[in-house]
Amino acid sequence: MATERQTHAARQNLEKARAAQASRRKGHRVERRSAGMTTRRQNRLPDGAFAFREARKEPLVDASHVRNAVARFAQVEGVSDAERDRAWRRIKAAARRFDVELHETDWRELTRGPKAKKVA
């Protein structure tokens, strides 16, 4: 079940996507939001650019990558709780740097619920 906030955000995203699509149909050039990060660019990033430095997982190079790191935090496998603590501190710092609002105060809040994987 989606929360009211998630439902509202999804509706806003749909409205933006429909408006961009309509503009493209009319012949206007509307830039895509992000092209993503190529594997080559990701391989060239220093270890310090990742939430999980040792495993080089979850790059923190912009706001969308920070949001993605939070969303996928519970899915990262093969890391200890100490590594998760360090990664969470790096994610919080990146969130402040890129003005991303975090509702969770601790990474353990992300590992609760039916869709979260069990953390070792």
Beta strands, then each sheet from edge to edge (+ up, - down):
strand 1: 50-52
strand 2: 57-59
sheet 1: 1+ 2-
end
